[in-house]
Every structure is written in structure tokens, then in C-alpha cells.
Amino acid sequence: MITATLFPGKYIQGCDAIAGLQEWVRRYGRKAFVIGSPSTFTAIVPRILAAVQESVEVVAEPFERECSDEEIARLKSIAVAKACDVVVGVGGGKTLDTAKAVAHEMNVPVIIAPTIASTDAPCSSLSVIYRPDTGRIKRVLMLRRNPDVVLVDTKIIAQSPERFLVAGMGDALGTWFEAESCRLKYAKNMVRAYSSMTAQTMARLCYETLLEYGLAAKTACRQHVVIPALEHVVEANTLLSGVGFESAGLAAAHAIQDGLNALDKDHRYYHGEKVAFGTLVSLFLTDKPSEMIDDVYDFCASVGLPTTLAELGLDGLSDADIAKIASIACAEKETIHNELIPVVPDAVVAAIRVANEEGLRRKNAQ
């Protein structure tokens, strides 16, 4: 049996870690192409440029909000015209996925500097490509390698709204449940190999870290300060979940997220918030013990992750709407089929209803 574990080339995390960017850029190239999200382009990128320009030439370009084939082509054309030989992505998930894709198309190194900890995108060897007109997923681009360097400055992370950190916890919450299902089912991971003991252990540690430190990390982020609990959760959201999902595999939680995403017309809710609710649904779908269900609901309630459809803006769904969520989640190639049990839409509909009702019951009991 062939296993595969995928890691970024280097993972560096800590308070003021961005100060080391100059050295990392210099190791990988002579002319850097910096892609920054709109918010970071005025707040963070100028500070980065001032430091990096002491060692290498820099070309900076703002990201235009959607990781699309068109945006990747636009940015690539600029980088090629300017003869850049290393790409630096600064921002959130879509900015980082775009930077990875541009580097992939150019076959040059990429350095990733996340400014929020809302997803596990920074460490992965894939980019989710969207349609610019609808904002829906078009395809997943599999990259030839993981990022060369992931540089996570927790002082920057702590300045972001706490909702981003909490959404990252939601995305990370499903990691171990999905990994465990894939292990038991002998389902393959994102590179069509089996998961390793290392990936499974990291996925389990991700879950344990969230439950132990999640609330304290949220409190620290609210106060815009860095404490060890915040460091632990940022690492769980970014590295443990990143290696966990890619190397150990996905299952029901992310498939249900896909169904929920189809009904989120305004895209007001984050990926991780939907994955968190998908995880709750998966607990009932796969018949988890009541003690585990209590632990996960209690955790979600403590940090502010959704436990009801209403908290995702989906209250008052019709039977047809819930059936649509289940139908999308159960599509032929969806990861929900990595669960141990045969999954059909009716079973997902039932689990959605029960997960939502349980969330409502707990709220009413408070």
C-alpha cells in the first residue's frame, strides 16, 4: 500500500515572522512578484516592500478579489513581462490560491504569507478556481508542488477580525473526522494515495488543539494580542489542517459544505462556517456517540460557530432546498462517499434536519 504525505517546503510561524521574508525571498529569487489582497495592499504590503527591496527587486500587483483563470492569466502576464522569478502571496485564501497558481504556471518558487487564519489553503498543493461571473467553483487546479515557504506572522493574524480565526477553526474541525473515515474506508487522499500515520496523527492533533485552546485563541484575537493559545490554534488551522485534509482525505463535512454553498447566494458566510455545520451533520449521518456529539456542539457554541441553519442565513428552507443540499453533497464524485456507510440523499436530508433541530434545542435550553 502506497502512502503519501504532502508538506510545504518550509513552515515558519510566530510573532513578527514577516520580518524574515527578506531572507526567504533572497534564497529563492532575484526579482519578486508580490500579489496582495486589496486590504493588505495598503496596510501590510508597503511595509513588506520596504524591507524586501533592500535585497531584491520587487514588482507588486493587487489581487482583484477572485481566483479565476482570467485573474491568474492577468497576473502571470505581468510577472513574465517583468521577468520575476519568485512569487509572494500576501492575504487570504483566494489571494494565496491565486499566487500559488501563478507560480505554478510560471514554474517558479512561491512564498505564502497569510494575513488571516480562516482556511487551510496556505500549505496545500491545489488552487480552487472560480468563475468570475457567478463566484461558483469552476475546477480545482492540482499544482506540481506545495508552497516552498509558508510564513505565518501571528501578530498580523491577531489584528484581523476574530470571525476569520473562528471560520478557520470551523474548517479545521472537520479534518480529523474526515481523516478517520478515510483511514477506516481505505479511501485515497488528494493525490490518490493512502494516508500515512503522520497525516492521521496531525489530523487528530488538530481536533484536540481546537477543543483545548479554541476559546482562549478567540479571546486573544478579539483583544488583538498573541498568546500561546493563539499560536496553537493558528498552527492547527493552517498547518495541521492543511496537511491533514490533503494527505489524509476528505469525507462528509466538505461535501455537505458544497451543498450549503449552493444556497448561499450572497456568499456572506465563510467556507469554514459551512464546514463546521457539515461536521455536525456528519456526526448524525455516521452515528457518532453522544459524548462526541456533545463535545463538538459545545465547542461550536463556545467559539461562535454555527449550529443551526439560521446561523448560516438558511432559516426557513423548503423541503426542496434541503433536498438540493443533499443531492449536491451526494453527487457521484463527492467526498461524502469516503464515509464507511453507503450514503444516499435521503439519509443526508435526515441528518441535516436532526443537526439543525439539535442546535435549536441547545440554544433554547440556554
TAQUIHU-V611718 format. One record per residue. PHI is phi in whole degrees, -180 to 180 (none if undefined). D_CENTER is the distance of its C-alpha to the mean C-alpha in Angstrom with 1 decimal. Layout:
# TAQUIHU-V611718
<<PHI	D_CENTER> <PHI	D_CENTER>>
This chain:
# TAQUIHU-V611718
<<none	28.3> <-93	26.0> <-106	22.7> <-142	20.1> <-126	17.7> <-109	15.5> <-126	15.0> <-66	14.7> <-60	18.3> <-145	18.3> <-123	16.0> <-123	17.7> <-139	16.8> <157	19.2> <-67	21.1> <69	22.4> <-62	20.7> <-62	20.6> <-62	24.3> <-86	24.0> <-59	22.5> <-54	26.1> <-66	26.8> <-68	23.8> <-61	24.4> <-64	28.1> <-70	27.4> <-107	25.6> <-168	27.6> <-114	30.3> <-142	28.9> <-95	25.3> <-107	23.6> <-97	21.3> <-107	18.9> <-124	18.0> <-66	16.5> <-54	19.5> <-70	19.1> <-78	18.7> <-66	21.5> <-100	24.1> <-93	22.8> <-121	21.4> <-56	22.2> <-56	26.0> <-67	25.8> <-66	24.0> <-61	26.5> <-59	29.4> <-79	28.5> <-68	27.5> <-65	30.5> <-70	32.8> <-114	31.9> <-137	30.7> <-72	31.0> <-137	28.1> <-120	27.3> <-116	24.8> <-145	23.5> <-73	21.4> <-80	18.5> <-98	19.7> <79	16.6> <-128	15.7> <-82	14.3> <-121	17.4> <-59	20.0> <-66	22.4> <-70	20.4> <-62	19.7> <-65	23.4> <-62	24.5> <-68	22.7> <-60	23.8> <-61	27.4> <-68	27.5> <-63	26.2> <-67	28.7> <-62	31.5> <-93	31.0> <58	31.0> <-78	27.8> <-126	26.8> <-154	23.5> <-107	20.4> <-123	18.6> <-105	15.4> <-129	15.2> <149	13.0> <-93	9.6> <-56	7.0> <-69	9.9> <-61	12.4> <-70	10.8> <-61	10.5> <-67	14.0> <-60	15.3> <-62	14.3> <-67	16.1> <-63	19.0> <-62	19.5> <-61	19.4> <-65	22.0> <-89	24.1> <57	23.7> <-127	23.4> <-64	21.3> <-134	18.1> <-114	17.1> <-111	13.8> <-127	14.1> <-69	11.2> <-106	13.0> <-137	10.5> <-117	8.1> <-96	6.1> <-144	2.4> <-101	3.2> <-64	4.7> <-56	7.8> <-95	9.3> <-85	9.2> <-104	12.3> <-145	11.3> <-129	11.0> <-89	10.7> <-100	14.1> <-110	15.3> <-84	18.9> <-67	20.0> <-82	22.6> <-113	20.7> <76	17.0> <-89	16.4> <-67	14.7> <-97	17.4> <-167	16.2> <-113	13.8> <-91	15.3> <-86	15.6> <-91	16.3> <-72	19.2> <-159	17.5> <-74	14.5> <-55	14.7> <-70	18.0> <-141	17.1> <-116	14.0> <-117	15.7> <-111	14.3> <-94	16.9> <-72	16.6> <-66	19.5> <-68	17.6> <-57	14.6> <-68	17.4> <-85	18.8> <-81	16.0> <-58	16.3> <-62	15.4> <-60	13.7> <-64	10.6> <-62	10.7> <-65	11.5> <-61	8.7> <-62	6.4> <-64	9.1> <-64	9.0> <-64	5.8> <-72	7.4> <-60	10.7> <-78	10.8> <-58	10.3> <-71	14.0> <-60	15.5> <-71	14.2> <-61	15.1> <-65	18.5> <-62	19.2> <-64	18.7> <-63	20.9> <-71	23.6> <-86	23.6> <58	23.6> <-84	20.8> <-90	19.5> <-89	16.1> <-71	14.3> <-112	17.4> <61	19.9> <-126	21.0> <-89	21.1> <-76	19.0> <-94	20.6> <-59	21.8> <-61	19.6> <-64	16.3> <-65	17.6> <-66	18.7> <-65	15.4> <-64	13.7> <-65	16.7> <-63	16.6> <-58	13.1> <-62	14.5> <-63	17.7> <-66	16.3> <-60	14.6> <-65	17.9> <-78	20.0> <-119	18.6> <-58	16.3> <-66	19.1> <-64	20.6> <-65	17.4> <-62	17.2> <-61	20.9> <-63	20.7> <-65	18.1> <-62	20.5> <-91	23.3> <58	21.4> <-128	22.4> <-108	21.1> <-129	22.2> <-54	21.4> <-61	19.4> <-66	17.0> <-57	16.8> <-62	16.2> <-72	13.2> <-60	11.6> <-65	12.2> <-65	10.9> <-62	7.5> <-98	7.4> <-87	10.1> <-63	10.9> <-71	7.8> <-64	7.2> <-68	10.9> <-61	11.1> <-70	9.2> <-76	10.8> <-97	14.0> <-109	14.7> <106	13.6> <-113	12.4> <-146	14.9> <-69	15.7> <-58	12.9> <-74	10.7> <-66	14.1> <-66	15.2> <-58	12.2> <-60	13.6> <-67	17.0> <-63	16.1> <-63	14.5> <-66	17.9> <-97	19.7> <-87	17.7> <-62	20.2> <-96	19.5> <53	15.7> <-84	16.3> <-115	13.5> <-84	9.8> <-50	7.4> <-65	6.9> <-66	10.6> <-74	11.4> <-63	9.7> <-60	11.7> <-67	14.8> <-60	14.3> <-65	14.4> <-60	17.6> <-60	19.0> <-64	18.4> <-62	20.5> <-80	23.5> <-62	23.0> <-105	23.2> <62	25.8> <-73	24.3> <-67	26.9> <-62	27.5> <-63	26.8> <-69	23.2> <-60	22.8> <-60	24.4> <-60	22.1> <-73	18.9> <-63	20.5> <-62	21.9> <-62	18.7> <-59	17.1> <-64	20.3> <-69	20.5> <-99	17.4> <94	17.5> <-82	15.0> <-67	16.7> <-120	19.2> <-137	21.1> <-64	20.7> <-59	22.5> <-74	19.7> <-109	17.7> <72	20.7> <-120	21.8> <-72	25.0> <72	28.1> <-66	26.5> <-78	29.3> <-59	29.8> <-66	29.0> <-64	25.7> <-65	24.6> <-64	26.1> <-67	24.0> <-56	20.7> <-66	22.1> <-63	23.4> <-66	20.2> <-62	18.4> <-101	21.4> <-53	21.8> <-53	23.3> <-101	20.5> <-71	17.7> <-72	16.1> <-60	17.9> <-78	20.9> <-84	19.5> <-72	20.7> <-68	24.2> <-96	26.0> <-65	26.9> <-113	24.8> <-125	26.5> <-55	25.7> <-61	28.3> <-68	26.6> <-69	23.3> <-57	25.3> <-62	27.0> <-68	23.9> <-62	22.4> <-63	25.7> <-70	26.1> <-61	22.7> <-67	23.4> <-65	27.0> <-66	26.1> <-62	23.8> <-65	26.8> <-61	29.2> <-68	27.6> <-67	27.4> <-70	31.0> <-84	32.0> <-71	30.9>>
